[in-house]
Amino acid sequence: MDDTELVDRLKRFDPQAVSWIVERYGAALHRYVTAIVADPHLAEDIVAETYARMLERIGDYKVTGAPFRAWLYRIAHNLAINAVTRNRSASDDLTLARAEASSGNPAEIFEREELHQALQRASQTLTEEQQQVLLLRFVAGLSIAEAAQQLQRSEGSVKQLQLRGLRALGRMLGAAEAEVGNGR
């Protein structure tokens, strides 16, 4: 089903079109949102809200040549960023709840949590474009070509953003590891 047919069917509120979207994009969209909000349960809610917003706003959607998926990811991205902004103060409680809910070695749990937090802090130093490229490539599992299409950029631009983002993450994580090694 191409984007034009898909949008036409969605505008008629065809349940098969909605099912097709959920089957086709659901898992990758959930991984993408989870990478932003760091909470799979919250990500489920955001993905559900993404589908609701998609149906609410489908009447305004125009096929422009950009893939429909890009519009869907943009909705999810905006909802996820809003959720992160609202929930920043609750992040410490969430870390403790995750550690308490996990079975296993408490030292390993907190070490994983520290690594996760260091990665989140480091990724926040990246530009928004670098963050989006890395999330689309390594979390949503898109190819360079798919990420380029999604972001409406050239493949070369996506490769450069990915390279710069990975280098910056490496520098930030290396600096964080050095601080921990020096007892800071």
N, C-alpha and C positions, 0 to 999 in steps of 0.2 A: 504494500500500500504506500503510495507516494504522499508527500506532505499535503498537496492540494486536496486529494481525496480524503485524507485523514481529517483535515480541518473542516471540510464540508460535512463529513459524518459527525464530527464533534459538535458542530453548530446545530445539527439536528438532534443532539443528545443521544446518539447511537451508543448503546451500552457495549456493543462489540468493539467499537473504536476505543472506548475507555479501557476495556479489558486488554486490548492489543497494546496500548501504551503502558499499562501496568506490567504486563508480561515482558515487553521489550526493554523498558527503561527502569523498571522498579528496583532491581537489585543494585545496578550501578548508581542510580540516584540515591538509594539508601546509603551506600558506601561513601558517596561524595558528601552527603549531609552529615553522616556520622564523623567523617574526618574534620568537619568544621566545628560541630558542637560537642564532640567527644562523649556522646551519650547515645547508645543505640535506641533506647526507648524514646528519647526526645526526637531523635532522627525519624523514627516511625511516625510520630505525630506531625512532624514538619513535612514529610513526604505526603501524608494524607492531606494536609492543608494545601500542599502544592497542587494536588489533583483537584481539590475543591476550587482553588483560585483559578486554575486552568479552565475549569468549566464555567466559572463566573465571568471570566474575561475573554472567552473564546470568540464571542461576538465582535470584539474589537480587533482580533488577530487578523493580520494581513500577510499573505504569502509574499515574501520579499526576495526569496532566493536563499536566505539564511535558513538552515535546517530548523524544523519545528522543535527538535530536541534542544537547540540553543535557547529558545524561548522558555522551555520547561525548566532547564537548568538555571536560567536567570531568576525565575520565580523562586525556585528552591534555595538558591544562593542568598537572595535577599531575605527570605524568611529565616534562614539559618543564621545569618549575620545579626538580624534583629533579636533572635533568641539568645545568641551569645552575649550581646550587649545587655539584655535584660537579666541574664543569669550569672554574670561575672561574680557577684558577691556570694553566690551559692556554690562556687566551684570547690572551695575547701571542704564543705559538707559532702559534696559528691565524691571527692577523693576518699574521704573516710568511709563513706557508705560502700563504695566499690571494694575497698580493702576488707571491710567487715563481711561483705557478702561472698567474697571469694574464699574458696577452700584452698589450702596450700600453705607454703612457707611464708610467714608474714614479711620476712626480710626480702624475699623475692618479689612479693606483691608491691612493697613500697619502692623497691628498686625499679620495677617496671613503671610504676606511677611517676617516679622522679624522671625517668627517661622520657615518658610521654609528655610530662610538663615541660621538660627542657626542649623537646621537639616543638611543642606548641609555642613556647616563648620565642624560639629561634625562627619559626615560620612567620610569626607576627612582625619580624623585622624585614621580611621580604615585601616587595611591592605587591599590590593586589593582583597584578597580571601574573607575576611569578607564582603566587599562591594558587591562582586558578589553574595555571598550566600544570603545576605539580599535582594538584588534586585530580584534575581530569586525566592526567597520564598515569599516575601511580595508584590512585584510589578508585576512580571510576573505570580505569583500564582502557582508556581510549588510545588509539594510535596517534602519531604526530599529525597525520592528515585529518583525523576526526577532531582532534583538539583544535587544529587550525580552523577548521570549518565552524566548529562551535563558537570560537572566539572571534571569528571573522578576521583572521590574520593569515599571513603567509606561513607556509611550513617552516621556512627559514627563521621567521620571527619567533615561532613557537620553540624551535630548537634552541635559539639564543636565550629566550626566557627560561627554558628548562635548565640549560647549562649554568646560567648566572644564578638561578635559584638554588640549584644543587651545590654550587661552589659556596654561596653565601651560607647555606645551612651547614655545610662542612666546617666553615670557619667558625660559625657561632657555636656549634656543638663541640668543636675542638677547644675553643676558649672556655666553655663551660666545664669541660672535662679537666682542663688545666687548673681552673679555680678549685674544683673539688679535690684534685691531687695536691694542691698547695694548702689545703685546709681552710679555704675561705668559705 
